Amino acid sequence: VQLVESGGGLVQPGRSLRLSCSASGFAFDDYAMHWVRQAPGKGLEWVSGIIWNSISIGYADSVKGRFTISRDNVKNALYLQMNSLRPEDTALYYCAKGWGASLPSGAFDIWGLGTMVTVSS
Amino acid sequence: QSVLTQPPSASGAPGQSVTISCSGTSSNIVTNTVHWYQHLPGTAPKLLIYNNNQRPSGVPERFSGSKSATSASLAISGLQSEDEAYYYCSSWDDDLGGHWAFGGGTKLTVL
């Protein structure tokens, strides 16, 4: 069972970046998936989540209107399109598997190692 | 400012016990279950306790969780050096259309 994030990097304020998370070892289309971030020296912050069939999606207020989460159940992949990036979006972004199929159900039982996003001019 | 409140630090000597608290409100801990994660920098966070007091397979019995009213606690007995890490509580919050909330994290030092 594994989650591997990619797509991070250094980007200027106002620009865009797309993160990807590749899942393996479990029935990807049975579970909700989430993005959680950790800014340098700070704690964990939930960014966004998406249920198994993409019908229900949630965002933290801090990213609403700028970030878009999506998933491809054929490719076992989770994505995070990040637009209008700000310096405060600088963080290590983790992909996490939900315990159940809906957004509030269960804990995050599998996590990736994260991909670093740095927003700076 | 985190929705769930944790002490920033805790400590104990090897073999001792320590408890980490997590305080919330009626929109999160009171009505939803609490989960706990262990995180060592540079590694993936690890689920330690789910649904207030359940341990995933492989988590030692030394780790236990409880919840009452607007607060939850993580207890670690028989402290070991490898327990030195950051610990986060988390719960679904029904406010603002619903979102996941995390505590600010507690750095546990094994003296």
Interface residues (C-beta under 8 A of the other chain):
Chain A: H34 V36 G43 L44 E45 W46 G49 G58 Y59 A60 D61 Y94 A96 W99 L103 P104 G106 A107 F108 D109 W111 G112 L113 G114
Chain B: S2 N32 H35 Y37 H39 T43 A44 P45 K46 L47 Y50 N51 P56 Y86 Y88 S90 W92 L96 G97 G98 H99 W100 A101 F102 G103 G104 G105
